[in-house]
Amino acid sequence: MIYIIPLLLSYSLMAKVSAKWLGVGTILLWDEHQTLMFDPSFTTPGIFQMMGLEKFASNSGLVKQILKDHHPNKIDGIFITHSHYDHVIDAPEVARQTGATLYADRSVRRIAEAYHDPRIKIQDLKVTQVGKFKVTPYPRKHSQIFQLFDFLPGEVPKDFNFNYYDYKVGETWIYLVEHADGNILIDDSSGSRLALPEKKIRVIFQGIANRRDDQEILEGLVKTFSPEIFIPIHFDNFLRSYPDRKGSSLPFIKFESLEQVFKDQQREIRFLKPVAGEVVELF
Ligand SMILES: [Zn+2]
């Protein structure tokens, strides 16, 4: 008995759900049994690929190395916020290498099926239970680049063949991840308030690259849900190749101003700037 008490104590102190940000919008989320991955994006395009002269597909060797370095045990489900390359590029390859199911809308499915590999398990994106995680996608509008234009609008074409310009936005999703120990929102855009169910949200992951200004972030999900933790993502320079992008920032990101706005106006919310590859215990 004397041995069991400290064991029980240490178990109860352990985080039930942890996360790891791996750059851009890539998030690993896990509890003691299951692991989810959002927006796996490690491969960067070269100049000829950006000119549409060479095919742009996942770098399988890079994915293998990153999975070896970072995933806690296995990956069960992969979810994608939209099909721009910097959110979807490595999803089929992670699915192939880990056996995870890729939950795909039509655009994501067209990209994954272009690999013609039966080891890539694809299921339609819908409300999905993965162990204790219930994942619900809600549609949202992708924010405009510099509030000026929509980047690669439309669907990924039926005859997708790895052209850089065919990684079109497709549909954009925000994910509600419900778990017995707390709920999480994963949103890679900012802007427009959304019709989301009234739930207690403990953690928000939000892309900040395309925000109009800092108030837009506050007035959106933050004030609606008053989470305990706000974790900004998609602020690193995704044009740099992996792992050089670690610790980088997009040139226009103005990170400190957002952090200050939280300090001034949302003191009770923990503003947590993630470090790529480091574990964050959520709750
Ligand atoms: Zn995008």
Boltz pocket constraint, residues with backbone or C-beta under 6 A from the ligand:
constraints:
  - pocket:
      binder: B
      contacts: [[A, 82], [A, 84], [A, 87], [A, 142]]
      max_distance: 6.0
